[in-house]
């Protein structure tokens, strides 16, 4: 049995059945945790006199929407104007040049970083049409097997809606279903009849339902045509419900609806069991951009209105250093830090933290909801800060505990850990402090 020093954790990440003091103004409770054989064995309150200086801790976070196959491709395929059109053009060039070896190196680097930085699950869309399609899917399946138990990887086959109506598309869908993946597509402008046929979306819905395969759509990633794709999806499902889960990624133009229609559509989405992944980094970078102007509209998924209607919402990284967004590093804490500025979410409130942990876990249907309880995983992210304010002020050092073992740490900017985080290795009988490998 190993006992950890006093930690401050959000009350919503601690078993509600455990008798603990009321949370403080930041939603935190000081606790002492014990673990054995990779499982939590005890959760006890810490007297106020003993918790001064106790660090903030979370359970490992979940990133519900990424693109491993194109990560770190921005340098070779830049998008200097930072526009949707430029991103698409550069992305098409990158796909033509992409090799399975590049996908493997990018994804391996991303998983290593995400794991050490405190992420326990990723859902990655992978381009699944064109010369690089087959190799990319096979690479992610192999990585999914190798990383099982460290980072749960959920692959989504991303292809145009029209492809799912072809024999090749149906064959791909059958393979995805066998592999336990999801089907993906893009629903967005232009919605003119000659370029968008609702029957294509219906075909995908029926195919996924027949195969028992979940769906994750890029939908309404736009600064115009408010929620037009979502309204069509909801209309189809109300007339012809399906049994498989459907995730609506982006849903940016939903925010352009007036308050009444937005609330009504959100309630219809909740009634159908639709979930949403908000992707503010890429959306705020690309959408509403006009040459020589500061955008007056910055559409992103209206997280709080969706939550109020009962829709499960996650917030995710989306693109990392690719033509769609030039930043990012697969650090789940960085997005959590930015959420108050990007989306006015307060992580000290339950619904403000849920899109990164319990809500995201529910959306991905993970076995563990991220709440610490006796008998549950001894998994933690211990931060080199003692309050939410300190977390928002700067990216903190951290130590990650997985299955009761401390992972080799991601180094701080100056190459050194703070004294408290460095001392945690003393609680591990075999810390295995090997350096982070460099992936070219």
C-alpha positions as CSV (number, residue, x, y, z in Angstrom):
1,X,0.0,0.0,0.0
2,X,1.3,3.5,-0.9
3,X,0.0,6.7,0.7
4,X,0.3,9.9,-1.3
5,X,0.8,13.3,0.2
6,X,-2.2,15.6,0.7
7,X,-3.8,16.7,-2.6
8,X,-6.5,19.1,-3.6
9,X,-9.0,17.5,-6.0
10,X,-12.3,18.8,-7.5
11,X,-15.1,17.3,-5.6
12,X,-16.8,16.2,-8.8
13,X,-13.8,13.9,-9.4
14,X,-14.2,12.1,-6.0
15,X,-16.7,9.4,-5.2
16,X,-19.8,11.2,-4.0
17,X,-20.4,8.3,-1.6
18,X,-17.3,9.1,0.4
19,X,-17.9,11.3,3.4
20,X,-15.8,14.4,2.8
21,X,-15.9,18.0,3.9
22,X,-17.8,20.5,1.7
23,X,-15.7,21.8,-1.2
24,X,-14.2,25.2,-0.9
25,X,-15.0,28.2,-3.1
26,X,-12.9,26.7,-6.0
27,X,-14.8,23.3,-5.8
28,X,-11.7,21.6,-4.2
29,X,-11.4,19.1,-1.4
30,X,-8.1,18.1,0.3
31,X,-7.8,14.4,0.5
32,X,-5.2,11.7,1.3
33,X,-5.2,8.8,-1.2
34,X,-3.9,5.3,-0.8
35,X,-3.4,2.8,-3.6
36,X,-2.3,-0.8,-4.0
37,X,-1.7,-2.9,-7.1
38,X,-2.8,0.0,-9.3
39,X,-6.1,0.6,-7.6
40,X,-7.3,3.2,-5.1
41,X,-7.6,1.6,-1.7
42,X,-8.6,4.5,0.4
43,X,-9.9,8.1,0.1
44,X,-9.7,10.1,3.4
45,X,-10.2,13.8,4.2
46,X,-7.3,15.9,5.3
47,X,-7.7,18.3,8.2
48,X,-7.4,21.9,7.1
49,X,-4.3,22.4,9.2
50,X,-2.4,19.8,7.2
51,X,-3.4,20.8,3.7
52,X,-1.6,24.1,3.4
53,X,0.4,24.1,0.2
54,X,-1.2,20.9,-1.1
55,X,-1.0,20.8,-4.9
56,X,-4.0,20.6,-7.3
57,X,-4.6,17.3,-8.9
58,X,-6.9,15.9,-11.5
59,X,-7.6,12.5,-13.0
60,X,-6.1,12.0,-16.5
61,X,-8.0,13.9,-19.2
62,X,-9.6,12.8,-22.5
63,X,-9.1,14.4,-25.9
64,X,-12.2,13.5,-28.0
65,X,-11.2,14.8,-31.4
66,X,-7.7,14.9,-33.0
67,X,-6.1,14.1,-36.4
68,X,-3.0,12.0,-35.7
69,X,-2.3,11.3,-39.4
70,X,-1.6,15.0,-40.3
71,X,-0.1,16.2,-37.0
72,X,3.1,18.3,-37.4
73,X,2.7,18.7,-41.1
74,X,2.3,22.5,-41.1
75,X,6.0,23.2,-41.7
76,X,6.0,21.2,-45.0
77,X,2.5,22.2,-46.0
78,X,1.9,25.7,-44.6
79,X,-1.3,27.8,-44.7
80,X,0.1,31.3,-44.3
81,X,-3.2,33.1,-44.7
82,X,-4.8,30.9,-42.0
83,X,-8.0,30.4,-44.0
84,X,-10.3,27.5,-44.5
85,X,-9.6,27.5,-48.2
86,X,-5.8,27.6,-47.6
87,X,-6.1,24.8,-45.1
88,X,-8.1,22.6,-47.5
89,X,-5.7,23.2,-50.4
90,X,-2.6,22.4,-48.2
91,X,-4.3,19.4,-46.7
92,X,-5.0,17.9,-50.1
93,X,-1.3,18.3,-51.1
94,X,-0.2,16.7,-47.8
95,X,-2.5,13.7,-48.4
96,X,-1.0,13.1,-51.8
97,X,2.5,13.1,-50.3
98,X,1.7,11.2,-47.1
99,X,3.2,7.8,-46.4
100,X,2.3,5.2,-43.8
101,X,5.8,5.7,-42.2
102,X,5.0,9.4,-41.7
103,X,1.7,8.6,-40.2
104,X,3.3,6.1,-37.8
105,X,6.0,8.6,-36.7
106,X,3.5,11.4,-36.2
107,X,1.0,9.2,-34.3
108,X,3.7,7.6,-32.1
109,X,5.1,11.0,-31.2
110,X,1.6,12.3,-30.4
111,X,0.7,9.3,-28.2
112,X,3.9,9.5,-26.3
113,X,3.4,13.2,-25.6
114,X,-0.3,12.8,-24.7
115,X,0.4,9.9,-22.4
116,X,3.2,11.7,-20.5
117,X,1.3,14.9,-20.3
118,X,-1.8,13.4,-18.7
119,X,-4.2,12.2,-21.4
120,X,-5.7,8.7,-21.2
121,X,-7.9,8.5,-24.3
122,X,-7.9,10.0,-27.8
123,X,-10.4,9.8,-30.7
124,X,-8.6,10.4,-33.9
125,X,-10.1,11.0,-37.3
126,X,-8.0,9.5,-40.2
127,X,-8.4,10.4,-43.8
128,X,-9.8,7.3,-45.5
129,X,-10.1,8.1,-49.2
130,X,-7.2,8.4,-51.6
131,X,-3.7,7.0,-52.0
132,X,-2.8,7.3,-48.3
133,X,-6.1,5.9,-46.9
134,X,-5.4,2.2,-46.4
135,X,-2.0,2.6,-44.9
136,X,-3.1,5.3,-42.5
137,X,-5.9,3.1,-41.1
138,X,-3.6,0.1,-40.7
139,X,-1.1,2.2,-38.9
140,X,-3.6,3.5,-36.4
141,X,-4.9,-0.1,-35.8
142,X,-1.4,-1.3,-35.0
143,X,-0.8,1.7,-32.7
144,X,-4.1,1.1,-31.0
145,X,-3.0,-2.4,-30.1
146,X,0.4,-1.4,-28.9
147,X,-0.8,1.5,-26.8
148,X,-3.7,-0.4,-25.2
149,X,-3.6,0.2,-21.4
150,X,-1.8,3.5,-21.7
151,X,-3.8,5.6,-24.1
152,X,-7.1,4.3,-25.5
153,X,-7.2,5.2,-29.2
154,X,-10.6,5.4,-31.0
155,X,-10.2,5.7,-34.8
156,X,-12.7,7.4,-37.1
157,X,-12.7,6.7,-40.8
158,X,-13.1,10.2,-42.4
159,X,-14.4,10.2,-45.9
160,X,-16.8,12.3,-48.1
161,X,-20.5,11.3,-47.6
162,X,-20.7,10.3,-51.3
163,X,-18.0,7.6,-50.7
164,X,-20.2,5.7,-48.2
165,X,-22.8,5.1,-51.0
166,X,-20.2,3.2,-53.2
167,X,-19.2,-0.4,-53.0
168,X,-15.8,0.7,-51.9
169,X,-17.3,2.8,-49.2
170,X,-19.4,-0.1,-47.9
171,X,-16.4,-2.4,-47.9
172,X,-14.5,0.2,-45.9
173,X,-17.4,0.5,-43.5
174,X,-17.5,-3.2,-42.9
175,X,-13.8,-3.2,-42.1
176,X,-14.2,-0.3,-39.7
177,X,-17.0,-2.0,-37.9
178,X,-14.9,-5.2,-37.5
179,X,-12.0,-3.1,-36.2
180,X,-14.3,-1.4,-33.7
181,X,-13.9,2.1,-35.2
182,X,-16.4,4.8,-36.2
183,X,-17.6,6.2,-39.5
184,X,-17.0,9.9,-40.3
185,X,-17.9,12.5,-42.9
186,X,-18.3,16.2,-43.5
187,X,-21.7,18.0,-43.4
188,X,-21.3,21.7,-44.2
189,X,-21.5,24.5,-46.8
190,X,-22.2,24.8,-49.6
191,X,-25.8,23.4,-49.1
192,X,-27.0,24.0,-52.7
193,X,-28.9,21.0,-54.0
194,X,-26.3,20.4,-56.8
195,X,-23.5,20.1,-54.2
196,X,-25.3,18.7,-51.2
197,X,-27.8,15.8,-51.4
198,X,-29.4,14.9,-48.0
199,X,-29.8,11.4,-49.3
200,X,-26.0,10.9,-48.9
201,X,-26.3,11.6,-45.2
202,X,-29.3,9.2,-44.9
203,X,-27.2,6.5,-46.6
204,X,-24.4,6.9,-44.1
205,X,-26.9,6.8,-41.2
206,X,-28.5,3.6,-42.5
207,X,-25.1,2.0,-43.2
208,X,-23.7,2.7,-39.7
209,X,-26.9,1.4,-38.1
210,X,-26.9,-1.8,-40.1
211,X,-23.3,-2.5,-39.1
212,X,-23.7,-1.3,-35.5
213,X,-20.9,1.3,-36.0
214,X,-20.9,4.7,-34.3
215,X,-20.7,8.0,-36.3
216,X,-18.6,11.1,-35.7
217,X,-19.4,13.9,-38.2
218,X,-17.6,17.1,-39.0
219,X,-20.7,19.2,-39.1
220,X,-21.4,22.9,-39.5
221,X,-17.8,23.9,-39.3
222,X,-18.7,27.3,-40.7
223,X,-19.4,31.0,-40.1
224,X,-22.5,31.0,-42.2
225,X,-25.7,28.9,-42.9
226,X,-26.5,28.7,-39.1
227,X,-26.8,25.0,-38.0
228,X,-28.1,24.0,-41.4
229,X,-26.4,20.6,-41.3
230,X,-27.5,19.9,-37.7
231,X,-31.1,20.8,-38.6
232,X,-31.0,18.4,-41.5
233,X,-29.4,15.6,-39.4
234,X,-32.0,16.1,-36.6
235,X,-34.8,16.1,-39.1
236,X,-33.6,12.8,-40.7
237,X,-33.2,11.1,-37.3
238,X,-36.6,12.3,-36.0
239,X,-38.2,10.5,-39.0
240,X,-35.9,7.5,-39.0
241,X,-34.1,7.0,-35.7
242,X,-31.0,4.8,-35.5
243,X,-29.5,2.9,-32.6
244,X,-25.8,3.8,-32.9
245,X,-24.3,6.8,-31.1
246,X,-23.7,9.9,-33.2
247,X,-21.2,12.6,-32.3
248,X,-21.4,16.1,-33.9
249,X,-18.0,17.6,-34.0
250,X,-17.5,21.4,-34.4
251,X,-21.2,22.5,-34.6
252,X,-19.8,26.0,-34.8
253,X,-22.5,27.7,-36.8
254,X,-25.0,26.6,-34.2
255,X,-23.9,29.6,-32.2
256,X,-25.2,31.9,-35.0
257,X,-28.8,31.0,-34.2
258,X,-31.0,33.3,-32.1
259,X,-31.5,32.3,-28.5
260,X,-35.0,30.7,-29.0
261,X,-34.2,28.6,-32.1
262,X,-30.9,27.5,-30.5
263,X,-32.6,26.3,-27.3
264,X,-35.2,24.4,-29.4
265,X,-32.7,22.7,-31.6
266,X,-30.5,21.8,-28.6
267,X,-33.4,20.2,-26.9
268,X,-34.2,18.2,-30.1
269,X,-30.5,17.1,-30.2
270,X,-30.7,16.0,-26.6
271,X,-33.8,14.0,-27.2
272,X,-32.1,12.1,-30.0
273,X,-29.0,11.4,-27.8
274,X,-26.7,13.4,-30.0
275,X,-23.4,14.5,-28.4
276,X,-21.1,17.4,-29.4
277,X,-17.4,17.9,-29.5
278,X,-16.5,21.6,-29.3
279,X,-13.2,22.5,-31.1
280,X,-12.6,26.2,-30.3
281,X,-8.9,26.4,-31.2
282,X,-9.3,25.5,-34.8
283,X,-12.6,27.3,-35.1
284,X,-11.5,30.5,-33.7
285,X,-8.3,30.4,-35.8
286,X,-10.1,29.8,-39.1
287,X,-13.7,31.0,-39.0
288,X,-14.9,34.5,-39.6
289,X,-11.5,35.5,-41.1
290,X,-11.6,38.4,-43.5
291,X,-8.5,40.0,-45.1
292,X,-7.5,43.1,-43.2
293,X,-10.2,42.9,-40.7
294,X,-10.6,41.7,-37.1
295,X,-13.6,39.3,-37.1
296,X,-16.7,40.5,-35.3
297,X,-18.2,36.9,-35.2
298,X,-16.1,34.1,-33.8
299,X,-18.5,31.0,-34.0
300,X,-17.8,28.0,-31.9
301,X,-20.1,25.3,-30.4
302,X,-22.3,27.0,-27.7
303,X,-21.2,24.6,-24.9
304,X,-23.2,26.0,-22.0
305,X,-26.5,26.2,-23.9
306,X,-26.0,22.6,-25.1
307,X,-25.3,21.4,-21.6
308,X,-28.4,23.2,-20.3
309,X,-30.5,21.2,-22.8
310,X,-29.0,17.9,-21.7
311,X,-26.5,17.4,-24.5
312,X,-23.2,15.6,-23.6
313,X,-20.4,17.9,-24.6
314,X,-16.6,17.4,-24.8
315,X,-14.0,20.0,-25.7
316,X,-11.0,18.8,-27.7
317,X,-7.7,19.8,-29.4
318,X,-8.6,19.0,-33.1
319,X,-5.6,20.0,-35.2
320,X,-2.0,20.1,-34.0
321,X,0.6,21.9,-36.0
322,X,-1.0,21.1,-39.4
323,X,-2.5,23.3,-42.1
324,X,-5.7,23.7,-40.1
325,X,-4.1,25.1,-37.0
326,X,-0.4,25.8,-36.5
327,X,-0.1,25.3,-32.7
328,X,-0.8,22.6,-30.1
329,X,1.3,19.8,-28.6
330,X,-1.3,17.2,-27.5
331,X,-1.2,18.7,-24.0
332,X,-4.7,18.3,-22.5
333,X,-3.9,20.8,-19.7
334,X,-3.2,23.5,-22.2
335,X,-6.7,23.4,-23.6
336,X,-8.2,23.3,-20.1
337,X,-6.1,26.4,-19.3
338,X,-7.4,28.2,-22.3
339,X,-11.1,27.2,-21.9
340,X,-12.0,30.2,-19.7
341,X,-10.7,32.6,-22.3
342,X,-11.9,30.7,-25.4
343,X,-15.3,29.6,-24.2
344,X,-15.9,31.2,-20.8
345,X,-15.9,27.8,-19.1
346,X,-14.9,27.7,-15.5
347,X,-13.0,24.5,-14.6
348,X,-13.8,25.0,-10.9
349,X,-17.5,24.3,-11.8
350,X,-18.6,20.8,-12.5
351,X,-20.0,21.6,-16.0
352,X,-16.9,23.6,-16.8
353,X,-14.6,20.6,-16.1
354,X,-16.8,17.9,-17.5
355,X,-15.9,18.5,-21.2
356,X,-12.3,17.4,-20.4
357,X,-13.0,14.4,-18.2
358,X,-16.3,12.9,-17.2
359,X,-18.3,14.3,-20.1
360,X,-15.6,13.4,-22.6
361,X,-15.4,9.9,-21.1
362,X,-19.1,9.5,-21.5
363,X,-19.0,10.7,-25.1
364,X,-16.3,8.1,-25.9
365,X,-18.1,5.4,-23.9
366,X,-15.0,4.8,-21.8
367,X,-15.1,2.1,-19.1
368,X,-13.9,4.6,-16.4
369,X,-15.7,7.9,-15.9
370,X,-12.7,9.6,-14.4
371,X,-14.1,9.7,-10.8
372,X,-11.7,8.4,-8.1
373,X,-13.3,5.7,-6.0
374,X,-12.1,2.7,-3.9
375,X,-11.3,-0.1,-6.3
376,X,-11.0,2.2,-9.2
377,X,-7.8,3.1,-11.2
378,X,-5.0,4.8,-9.3
379,X,-4.6,7.4,-12.1
380,X,-3.8,11.0,-11.3
381,X,-2.2,14.1,-12.8
382,X,-0.6,16.0,-9.9
383,X,0.2,19.6,-10.8
384,X,2.9,22.0,-9.7
385,X,0.3,24.6,-8.5
386,X,-2.1,24.9,-5.7
387,X,-5.1,26.7,-7.2
388,X,-7.0,27.2,-10.4
389,X,-5.6,30.7,-10.6
390,X,-2.1,29.4,-10.6
391,X,-3.0,26.9,-13.3
392,X,-4.5,29.7,-15.5
393,X,-1.4,31.9,-14.9
394,X,1.0,29.5,-16.5
395,X,1.3,25.9,-17.7
396,X,2.5,24.0,-14.6
397,X,4.9,21.2,-14.1
398,X,3.1,17.9,-13.5
399,X,3.6,14.2,-12.6
400,X,1.3,11.6,-14.0
401,X,0.3,8.5,-12.0
402,X,-1.0,5.6,-14.1
403,X,-1.9,2.2,-12.5
404,X,-0.2,3.3,-9.3
405,X,3.2,4.1,-11.1
406,X,4.7,7.5,-11.8
407,X,5.4,8.1,-15.5
408,X,8.7,9.6,-16.5
409,X,7.9,13.4,-16.3
410,X,7.5,15.8,-19.2
411,X,10.2,18.4,-18.3
412,X,9.4,22.0,-17.4
413,X,10.5,24.7,-19.8
414,X,13.8,25.1,-17.8
415,X,14.4,21.4,-17.9
416,X,13.8,20.9,-14.1
417,X,10.8,19.9,-12.0
418,X,9.7,21.7,-8.9
419,X,10.8,20.1,-5.6
420,X,7.4,18.7,-4.7
421,X,6.8,16.9,-8.1
422,X,10.4,15.7,-8.1
423,X,9.9,14.2,-4.6
424,X,6.9,12.1,-5.7
425,X,9.2,9.6,-7.4
426,X,10.2,8.5,-3.8
427,X,6.8,6.9,-3.5
428,X,7.5,4.6,-6.4
429,X,9.6,1.5,-5.7
430,X,10.7,1.4,-9.4
431,X,10.3,4.9,-10.9
432,X,12.0,4.0,-14.3
433,X,12.9,7.6,-14.9
434,X,14.0,7.2,-18.5
435,X,14.2,10.3,-20.6
436,X,11.6,11.2,-23.2
437,X,12.7,9.9,-26.6
438,X,13.1,12.3,-29.4
439,X,11.0,11.3,-32.5
440,X,12.2,12.9,-35.8
